[in-house]
């Protein structure tokens, strides 16, 4: 694991992505950078700045009833709901406000929404908010689950994305692969880092990483 690199957003220098080079194992892939978004997701000033920039990318004719937050993005999600409301984004909810919710995960990695949350999903226009969209598997699982529960995906937003769109839906992000030109995600069975004999530095997911010592 090497020294952390700080990458500033082109639209707002106060929004900073911290990238740590190394060999990391995630639930869906092996990657050569861990993207540390801890302060972006938990520090008030950074979370609000990130939400403000994300809100600027969402078209004014987009309908958002509910924001579903993945990877611990609830604080950004709350600020994003506030920014969208301030910008005049329409919500079809009877009380004219936006829900901010997060799913549970079952052992297979599938998303689960309890009965008490279903009124916030069924028949609702849902904006999916993630920390990182790399392989697309998380978005795919989330989309399948939300569709099953009767939701309509009105948009996808993420802090970082390795793709511009998935399943025909554009992904609006603060950082793209062009911001980290040598970023790579590998299939676990064909990982170049493994083939080169580079030891795994840590196991990682949307919540953080645990070093192998």
LUMMARLO-729126 format. One record per residue (C-alpha): residue number from 1; residue in three letters; x, y, z. Coordinates in Angstrom, 3 decimals, m for minus. Each point is the difference from the previous one (the first is absolute). Example, Ala and Ser with C-alpha at 12.3 -4.5 7.8 and 13.67 -1.06 7.14 Angstrom:
2
1;ALA;12.300;m4.500;7.800
2;SER;1.370;3.440;m0.660
REM end
This chain:
213
1;UNK;0.000;0.000;0.000
2;UNK;1.433;3.336;m1.088
3;UNK;m0.443;3.624;1.029
4;UNK;m3.430;1.551;m0.417
5;UNK;m0.668;2.364;m2.914
6;UNK;m2.555;2.822;0.270
7;UNK;m2.061;0.805;m3.087
8;UNK;m2.014;3.222;m0.075
9;UNK;m3.284;0.246;m1.865
10;UNK;0.183;2.124;m3.148
11;UNK;m3.229;1.748;0.965
12;UNK;0.753;0.598;3.686
13;UNK;3.485;m0.169;1.578
14;UNK;m1.604;m0.608;3.404
15;UNK;m1.197;m3.405;m1.202
16;UNK;3.013;m2.287;0.292
17;UNK;0.330;m3.704;m0.808
18;UNK;2.774;m1.857;1.823
19;UNK;1.525;m2.835;m2.023
20;UNK;2.338;m2.570;1.552
21;UNK;2.043;m2.108;m2.465
22;UNK;0.325;m3.696;0.769
23;UNK;m1.589;m3.399;m0.556
24;UNK;m3.515;m0.114;1.439
25;UNK;m2.645;m2.708;m0.047
26;UNK;m3.604;1.234;m0.188
27;UNK;m3.193;m2.092;m0.020
28;UNK;m0.118;0.126;m3.814
29;UNK;3.564;0.554;m1.223
30;UNK;3.665;0.660;0.692
31;UNK;1.044;3.655;m0.360
32;UNK;3.302;1.864;0.051
33;UNK;m1.371;2.968;1.962
34;UNK;m2.114;0.292;3.107
35;UNK;m2.131;3.118;m0.302
36;UNK;m0.308;1.379;3.514
37;UNK;m3.188;2.057;0.301
38;UNK;m0.202;m0.056;3.789
39;UNK;0.045;3.761;0.526
40;UNK;m2.140;0.633;m3.087
41;UNK;m2.689;m2.186;1.538
42;UNK;0.326;1.041;3.641
43;UNK;1.309;3.580;0.235
44;UNK;m2.792;2.575;m0.224
45;UNK;1.855;2.505;m2.187
46;UNK;1.218;m2.626;m2.485
47;UNK;m3.274;m1.935;m0.166
48;UNK;m1.979;3.173;m0.656
49;UNK;2.486;1.138;m2.674
50;UNK;m0.170;m3.400;m1.704
51;UNK;m3.799;0.083;0.059
52;UNK;m0.032;3.510;m1.431
53;UNK;2.143;m1.059;m2.969
54;UNK;m2.032;m3.172;m0.586
55;UNK;m3.236;2.001;0.007
56;UNK;1.287;2.189;m2.833
57;UNK;0.235;m3.061;m2.250
58;UNK;m3.638;m1.011;0.416
59;UNK;m2.386;1.401;m2.605
60;UNK;m2.713;2.280;1.355
61;UNK;m2.726;m2.113;m1.638
62;UNK;1.099;m3.087;1.975
63;UNK;m2.556;m1.257;2.512
64;UNK;1.498;m1.210;3.287
65;UNK;m2.252;m1.469;2.674
66;UNK;2.624;m2.072;1.804
67;UNK;3.793;m0.117;0.196
68;UNK;1.318;m3.509;0.682
69;UNK;3.475;0.249;1.526
70;UNK;2.605;m2.740;m0.462
71;UNK;3.492;m0.269;1.549
72;UNK;m0.715;2.244;2.990
73;UNK;m1.035;3.052;m2.030
74;UNK;m2.936;0.973;2.223
75;UNK;1.481;3.334;1.093
76;UNK;0.762;1.012;m3.579
77;UNK;m3.489;m1.233;m0.883
78;UNK;m1.655;2.253;2.571
79;UNK;1.894;3.044;m1.251
80;UNK;m0.769;m1.011;m3.593
81;UNK;m3.722;m0.149;0.770
82;UNK;0.248;3.488;1.462
83;UNK;1.876;1.339;m3.045
84;UNK;m2.469;m1.592;m2.437
85;UNK;m2.938;1.448;1.911
86;UNK;1.619;3.429;m0.025
87;UNK;0.622;m0.294;m3.754
88;UNK;m3.653;m0.776;m0.653
89;UNK;0.273;m3.714;m0.803
90;UNK;m3.530;m1.389;0.064
91;UNK;m1.143;m2.726;2.393
92;UNK;m3.310;m1.803;m0.453
93;UNK;m0.223;m0.808;3.714
94;UNK;m3.160;1.316;1.663
95;UNK;2.036;2.044;2.468
96;UNK;2.272;1.399;m2.750
97;UNK;3.224;m1.154;1.610
98;UNK;2.603;m2.648;m0.828
99;UNK;0.604;m3.249;1.875
100;UNK;3.594;m1.051;0.764
101;UNK;0.346;m3.720;0.724
102;UNK;2.598;m2.772;m0.063
103;UNK;m0.463;m3.739;m0.640
104;UNK;1.109;m3.026;1.950
105;UNK;2.091;m2.755;m1.542
106;UNK;m0.672;m3.713;0.269
107;UNK;2.710;m2.665;m0.171
108;UNK;m0.081;m0.305;m3.787
109;UNK;0.703;3.710;m0.362
110;UNK;m3.544;0.770;m1.099
111;UNK;m1.695;3.160;1.243
112;UNK;m2.927;m0.240;2.384
113;UNK;m2.563;2.641;0.924
114;UNK;m2.222;m0.650;3.031
115;UNK;m3.775;0.389;m0.082
116;UNK;0.086;3.392;1.716
117;UNK;2.164;1.404;m2.820
118;UNK;m2.096;m1.315;m2.891
119;UNK;m2.317;3.054;m0.097
120;UNK;3.131;2.044;m0.727
121;UNK;0.913;m2.225;m2.964
122;UNK;m3.062;m1.514;m1.639
123;UNK;m1.133;2.208;m2.853
124;UNK;2.666;2.586;0.863
125;UNK;2.587;1.741;m2.175
126;UNK;3.287;m1.043;1.567
127;UNK;3.415;1.622;m0.267
128;UNK;2.748;m2.509;0.761
129;UNK;2.991;1.498;1.848
130;UNK;3.273;m1.920;0.326
131;UNK;3.527;0.682;1.144
132;UNK;1.576;m1.935;m2.860
133;UNK;m1.187;m1.648;m3.212
134;UNK;2.797;m2.219;m1.289
135;UNK;m1.145;m3.351;m1.399
136;UNK;m3.678;0.928;m0.158
137;UNK;m1.059;m3.011;2.069
138;UNK;m1.192;2.086;2.952
139;UNK;m2.096;2.222;m2.268
140;UNK;m1.371;m3.051;m1.786
141;UNK;m1.046;m1.663;3.279
142;UNK;m1.487;3.236;1.312
143;UNK;m1.930;0.603;m3.215
144;UNK;m1.349;m3.556;m0.015
145;UNK;m1.113;0.268;3.625
146;UNK;m1.631;3.403;m0.423
147;UNK;m1.788;m1.107;m3.166
148;UNK;m1.231;m3.095;1.833
149;UNK;m1.442;2.224;2.726
150;UNK;m1.764;2.134;m2.599
151;UNK;2.309;3.009;m0.213
152;UNK;1.024;1.970;m3.064
153;UNK;3.665;1.019;m0.290
154;UNK;0.055;3.717;m0.780
155;UNK;3.787;0.353;0.204
156;UNK;3.317;m1.307;1.293
157;UNK;2.526;2.187;1.819
158;UNK;3.362;m1.005;1.446
159;UNK;3.113;1.581;1.417
160;UNK;2.201;m2.054;m2.350
161;UNK;m0.931;m1.973;m3.093
162;UNK;2.021;m2.094;m2.411
163;UNK;m2.844;0.150;m2.555
164;UNK;m2.151;2.723;m1.521
165;UNK;m3.191;m2.065;m0.010
166;UNK;m1.438;m3.364;0.968
167;UNK;m3.103;m1.761;m1.278
168;UNK;m0.752;3.065;m2.103
169;UNK;m0.008;2.360;2.998
170;UNK;2.694;2.737;0.115
171;UNK;2.178;0.041;3.125
172;UNK;0.622;3.514;1.305
173;UNK;3.231;0.110;1.994
174;UNK;2.398;2.431;1.623
175;UNK;3.021;m2.030;m1.093
176;UNK;0.500;m2.249;m3.019
177;UNK;2.640;m2.434;m1.169
178;UNK;1.673;2.901;m1.839
179;UNK;0.858;1.526;3.393
180;UNK;2.036;m3.115;0.879
181;UNK;1.403;m1.100;m3.396
182;UNK;1.825;m3.067;1.349
183;UNK;m2.979;m1.282;2.017
184;UNK;m0.820;m3.623;m0.810
185;UNK;m2.618;m2.462;1.175
186;UNK;0.651;m3.668;m0.722
187;UNK;m2.119;m3.112;0.005
188;UNK;1.202;m2.046;3.015
189;UNK;0.840;m2.970;m2.237
190;UNK;2.043;2.116;m2.400
191;UNK;1.593;2.570;2.285
192;UNK;3.204;1.387;m1.501
193;UNK;1.334;0.910;3.441
194;UNK;m0.419;m3.598;1.162
195;UNK;1.703;m1.306;m3.144
196;UNK;2.916;2.338;0.668
197;UNK;0.313;m1.449;3.495
198;UNK;m0.943;3.211;1.795
199;UNK;m1.305;m0.744;3.475
200;UNK;m3.471;1.114;1.010
201;UNK;0.200;3.070;2.233
202;UNK;m3.542;0.074;1.337
203;UNK;m3.602;m1.084;m0.329
204;UNK;m2.263;2.922;m0.861
205;UNK;m3.627;0.929;m0.520
206;UNK;m2.116;3.141;0.000
207;UNK;0.555;0.482;3.720
208;UNK;3.798;m0.157;0.129
209;UNK;2.898;m2.440;m0.096
210;UNK;1.707;m2.481;2.316
211;UNK;3.722;m0.518;m0.484
212;UNK;1.568;m3.432;m0.181
213;UNK;2.900;0.064;2.430
REM end
